[in-house]
Amino acid sequence: MAFKTPHETAAEAKIAKAGWKRDKKTNLWKCFREPDRGKTFSGTAVELARILDDKAAAQS
């Protein structure tokens, strides 16, 4: 198993707060909270955290 950098660990914590978890079968990120419930993402945790940050900034 590969070691995670502190940046990756922080990104995973951030996306977990937003309701995203790693799907065990598909190994994709999957959202379990509304309004994005059921959406999947195939990139890294760092990329997903960046997308979520950009989305939050756009809503502000």
C-alpha positions in Angstrom: 0.0 0.0 0.0 1.3 3.4 -0.9 1.9 6.1 1.7 -0.2 9.2 1.6 1.2 12.7 1.7 -0.2 15.1 4.3 -1.8 17.0 1.3 -3.7 13.8 0.2 -4.8 13.1 3.8 -6.1 16.6 4.2 -7.9 16.4 0.9 -9.6 13.1 1.9 -10.7 14.6 5.2 -12.2 17.6 3.3 -14.1 15.5 0.8 -15.3 13.2 3.6 -17.0 16.2 5.2 -18.7 16.9 1.9 -20.2 13.4 1.9 -17.8 11.6 -0.6 -16.5 8.1 0.1 -14.4 5.6 -1.9 -16.7 2.9 -3.4 -15.1 -0.5 -2.6 -16.4 -2.3 -5.7 -15.6 0.3 -8.4 -12.8 2.2 -6.5 -14.3 5.5 -7.6 -15.3 8.4 -5.3 -19.0 8.4 -4.7 -21.2 11.0 -3.1 -23.7 10.0 -0.4 -25.2 13.4 0.4 -27.8 15.6 -1.4 -27.7 17.4 -3.8 -24.9 15.3 -5.4 -26.0 11.9 -4.1 -25.1 9.1 -6.5 -22.5 11.1 -8.5 -19.1 9.4 -9.0 -15.6 10.8 -9.6 -12.7 8.8 -11.0 -9.8 11.2 -10.1 -7.7 11.6 -7.0 -8.8 13.0 -3.7 -6.7 16.1 -4.2 -8.5 16.8 -7.6 -11.9 16.2 -6.1 -11.2 18.5 -3.2 -10.1 21.2 -5.6 -13.3 20.8 -7.6 -15.4 21.0 -4.4 -13.5 24.2 -3.4 -14.1 25.8 -6.7 -17.8 24.8 -6.6 -18.1 26.4 -3.1 -16.4 29.6 -4.2 -18.7 29.9 -7.2 -21.8 29.6 -4.9 -20.5 32.4 -2.6 
